[in-house]
Amino acid sequence: MQIKRIGLLTSGGDCPGMNAAIRTVVRYAIHNKLEVVGIFRGYAGLINEELKELNHRSVSNIINRGGTILKTARCPELLTEEGQIRAVQAIKKNNIDALVIIGGNGTHRGAWELFNKWKIPLVCIASTIDNDLNGTDRTLGYDTAVNTALEAIDKIRDTATSMERIFVVEVMGRDCGLLALHVGLASGAEEILIPEKKLDFSKICHDIVQGNLKGKISWIIVVAEGAGSAKEIGTKIEEMTDLEVRTVVLGHVQRGGAPTANDRILAAKLGTAAVDLILKSEFGKSVGVKGENLNITDIKSAMEKKEMDLDSLYRLVRILT
């Protein structure tokens, strides 16, 4: 199959580095004599044919910008047969030979439906601040999100120390606690709560009270959103320890901002690899990295539970507290 024209879309939650990946895919594809069609608002834009031809200048001055110039949206419709049929019809109507799709778990799920059921040629780029896709050590946007959260917690630490208070800081991570663990380890947090570990309020509060008796005057608890609400956890700690607690929810600030150098470089690697796979007609793949080397995974495998040694990280946090 000769590929002449590719479609490019970003889907699901935005993250830093998406624009850098868009820039790479467009310019590397053009370098290889391919036409590129930008698809706006993810799968919803594909279904509704929100398309625009992209050229070299279309992606000028975006490498340092957060978010995605192609916009993004959730699209439950793609998981229905009617939505899939409309997407396939749009692809054929606009003479798109293959797709490059940038996104996380839900995005990969939609891509798998199009590839497995409808045989649409496509390649995914692993991109999510949760870093929960299987087959890659790092997903696009993760490094920036960790550093954004770290900068915020470092500032909170100043206030926690000055005011002699306990702070519960909620970070993103509905199903995966890796972001919370890395941010907590890097910030020197005294406690980290993640979905993969059962909450033990008695032990947490015992440690806080004992630390307070020994003169420890401040405490930072990092909680992944999937492990519980910062507000509810803070209230319970106050009730059990009779100590003052403040809560902070970092929220969507973690998704925004200029990507780090690591994420920009990763975007260049993954974007070129995705185009190379299309040129070789190797479809149904997700592009990631193992160490510093590219790692290509079947999309279905990429959606499986990621193998992570969370216990070692968690144990190290406890030792260093």
C-alpha positions in Angstrom: 0.0 0.0 0.0 1.4 3.3 -1.0 0.9 6.1 1.5 0.5 9.6 0.1 -1.7 11.5 2.5 -1.9 11.1 6.3 -4.3 12.5 8.9 -3.0 13.9 12.2 -5.1 14.3 15.4 -4.7 14.8 19.1 -7.3 13.3 21.4 -8.3 13.0 25.1 -6.6 15.1 27.8 -4.1 17.6 26.4 -0.5 17.6 27.7 2.7 19.5 27.2 4.7 18.3 24.2 1.7 17.6 21.9 2.5 20.7 19.8 6.1 19.6 19.6 5.0 16.2 18.3 2.6 17.8 15.8 5.4 19.9 14.5 7.7 16.9 14.1 5.1 14.7 12.4 4.1 17.5 9.9 7.7 18.5 8.9 9.1 14.9 8.9 6.1 13.7 6.8 6.6 16.6 4.3 10.3 15.8 4.1 9.2 12.3 3.1 6.9 13.7 0.3 3.7 13.0 2.3 0.7 15.3 2.5 -0.6 16.1 6.0 -4.2 16.8 7.0 -4.8 18.3 10.4 -7.9 16.9 12.1 -9.3 19.3 14.7 -10.9 18.3 18.0 -9.8 14.7 18.0 -12.1 11.8 16.9 -15.1 14.2 17.2 -13.5 16.4 14.5 -12.8 13.4 12.4 -16.4 12.3 12.5 -17.5 15.9 11.7 -14.8 16.4 9.1 -13.1 19.4 10.7 -10.0 19.1 8.5 -7.3 21.5 7.3 -4.2 20.9 5.1 -1.0 21.5 7.0 2.3 22.7 5.6 5.7 23.5 7.0 4.7 27.0 8.1 1.5 25.7 9.7 3.6 24.4 12.6 6.0 27.4 13.0 6.6 28.7 16.5 4.7 26.0 18.4 7.5 23.8 19.8 7.4 25.8 23.0 3.7 26.0 23.5 1.6 23.8 25.7 -1.8 22.4 24.7 -2.4 21.4 21.1 -3.1 23.6 18.1 -5.3 20.9 16.7 -7.5 21.1 19.8 -8.8 18.0 21.6 -12.1 16.6 22.8 -13.6 13.5 24.4 -15.6 11.5 21.9 -17.7 8.6 23.4 -19.4 8.4 20.0 -16.3 6.7 18.6 -17.0 3.7 20.8 -20.3 3.2 19.1 -20.7 1.4 15.7 -22.5 4.5 14.2 -19.6 6.8 15.3 -17.0 4.4 13.9 -18.8 4.2 10.6 -18.9 8.0 10.3 -15.2 8.2 11.1 -14.3 5.6 8.5 -16.5 7.3 5.9 -14.7 10.6 6.6 -11.3 9.0 6.2 -12.2 7.5 2.9 -14.0 10.6 1.6 -11.0 12.8 2.3 -8.5 10.4 0.7 -6.6 9.9 4.0 -4.3 6.8 3.6 -3.3 6.5 7.3 -3.6 8.3 10.6 -1.1 9.4 13.3 -2.9 9.7 16.6 -1.5 11.4 19.6 -3.0 10.6 23.0 -3.4 8.4 26.1 -5.3 5.3 27.1 -8.8 6.4 25.9 -7.3 7.6 22.6 -5.5 4.2 22.1 -8.8 2.5 22.8 -10.5 4.4 20.0 -7.5 3.8 17.7 -7.7 0.1 18.4 -11.4 0.0 17.4 -10.6 1.7 14.0 -7.6 -0.5 13.4 -8.9 -3.9 14.6 -12.5 -3.6 13.4 -12.3 -1.4 10.3 -8.7 -2.0 9.2 -7.8 1.7 9.2 -4.0 2.1 8.9 -2.8 4.1 11.9 0.0 4.6 14.4 -0.3 6.1 17.9 2.1 8.3 19.9 2.0 7.6 23.6 1.0 10.9 25.2 -0.4 11.4 28.7 0.7 13.1 32.0 -0.3 9.9 33.9 2.5 7.9 32.2 0.2 4.8 32.5 0.5 3.3 29.0 2.2 -0.1 28.8 5.3 -0.6 26.7 7.0 2.8 27.3 9.0 4.1 30.2 7.9 7.7 29.6 4.9 9.1 27.8 4.9 12.5 26.2 4.0 15.3 28.7 4.9 13.3 31.8 8.2 15.0 32.5 6.7 18.5 32.3 3.7 17.6 34.5 6.1 16.2 37.2 8.2 19.4 37.1 5.1 21.6 37.2 3.8 19.8 40.3 7.2 19.8 41.9 7.6 23.6 41.5 4.2 24.1 43.1 5.0 21.7 46.0 8.4 23.3 46.6 6.5 26.7 47.1 3.9 25.1 49.4 6.8 23.6 51.5 8.0 27.2 52.2 4.6 28.1 53.6 4.2 24.7 55.4 7.4 25.3 57.2 6.8 28.9 58.0 3.3 28.4 59.3 4.0 25.0 61.0 1.2 23.2 59.2 0.3 20.0 57.5 -0.5 20.3 53.8 -2.3 17.7 51.7 -1.6 18.3 48.1 -3.7 16.5 45.4 -2.1 15.8 42.1 -3.5 14.0 39.0 -3.6 10.3 38.7 -7.0 8.6 38.7 -5.9 5.1 38.2 -2.1 5.3 38.4 0.0 6.7 41.2 3.3 7.1 39.4 3.0 10.9 39.0 2.3 11.3 42.8 5.2 8.9 43.7 7.8 10.7 41.5 6.6 14.2 42.6 6.5 13.1 46.2 10.0 11.6 46.1 11.5 14.6 44.3 9.8 17.1 46.8 10.7 15.2 49.9 7.1 14.6 50.8 6.5 12.9 54.2 3.7 10.8 52.9 2.4 9.7 49.4 -1.1 8.3 48.9 -1.7 6.4 45.6 -4.6 4.2 44.2 -2.4 1.1 44.3 -1.9 1.2 48.0 -4.7 0.9 50.6 -5.1 4.0 52.8 -4.1 3.5 56.4 -5.3 6.6 58.3 -4.4 5.2 61.7 -0.7 4.8 60.7 -0.6 8.2 58.9 -2.0 10.0 61.8 0.2 8.1 64.3 3.3 9.1 62.4 2.2 12.7 62.3 1.5 12.9 66.0 4.7 11.2 66.9 6.6 13.5 64.6 4.9 16.5 66.2 5.9 15.3 69.6 9.5 15.1 68.5 9.4 18.7 67.1 8.5 18.1 63.5 6.5 21.1 62.7 5.4 20.7 59.1 4.3 17.8 56.9 3.6 17.4 53.2 1.2 14.7 52.0 1.0 14.1 48.3 -2.2 12.3 47.2 -3.1 11.0 43.7 -6.7 12.0 42.9 -7.5 8.3 42.5 -6.5 7.6 46.1 -9.0 10.1 47.6 -10.0 13.8 47.8 -7.4 16.1 49.5 -10.3 17.9 51.3 -11.7 14.7 52.7 -8.3 13.4 53.7 -7.3 16.7 55.3 -10.6 16.8 57.3 -10.0 13.3 58.6 -6.4 14.0 59.6 -7.5 17.1 61.5 -10.2 15.1 63.3 -7.8 12.3 64.3 -4.7 14.4 65.2 -6.3 17.7 66.4 -3.6 19.4 64.2 -4.2 22.2 61.6 -4.3 20.9 58.0 -4.5 22.9 54.7 -5.4 21.3 51.4 -4.3 22.2 47.8 -5.7 20.7 44.6 -3.2 21.4 41.8 -5.7 20.2 39.1 -5.4 21.2 35.5 -2.3 23.4 36.0 -0.4 20.2 35.6 -1.6 19.8 32.0 -0.4 23.2 30.9 2.8 25.2 30.3 5.8 25.0 28.0 7.1 21.5 27.6 10.5 20.7 29.2 13.5 20.0 27.0 13.0 16.2 27.7 9.5 16.3 26.4 10.4 18.3 23.3 13.2 15.8 22.5 10.8 12.9 23.2 8.3 14.5 20.8 10.9 14.6 18.1 11.8 11.0 18.6 8.3 9.7 18.8 7.0 11.8 15.9 9.7 10.7 13.5 9.2 7.0 14.5 5.5 7.2 13.9 6.0 8.5 10.4 8.7 5.9 9.7 6.3 3.1 10.7 3.6 4.5 8.3 6.2 4.6 5.5 7.0 1.0 6.2 3.3 0.1 6.4 3.6 -1.1 10.0 0.3 -0.2 11.5 -1.6 -0.8 14.7 1.4 0.3 16.7 2.1 2.6 19.7 5.4 4.5 19.8 7.2 4.9 23.1 10.7 4.5 24.7 12.6 2.0 26.8 15.5 3.9 28.4 16.8 6.1 25.6 15.7 3.7 22.8 12.5 3.6 20.8 10.1 0.9 21.7 7.2 -0.2 19.5 4.2 -1.8 21.0 0.9 -3.2 19.6 -1.9 -0.8 20.5 -3.8 -3.5 22.3 -0.7 -4.3 24.5 -0.2 -0.6 25.2 -3.6 -0.4 26.8 -2.8 -3.2 29.2 -1.9 -2.5 32.9 1.6 -1.0 32.9 4.3 -3.0 34.7 5.8 -0.7 37.4 7.9 -1.3 40.5 5.9 1.0 42.7 6.9 -0.9 45.8 10.6 0.1 45.5 9.7 3.7 45.0 7.3 3.7 47.9 9.8 2.0 50.1 12.4 4.6 49.3 10.1 7.4 50.2 9.5 5.8 53.6 13.2 5.4 54.2 14.0 9.0 53.3 11.2 10.5 55.3 
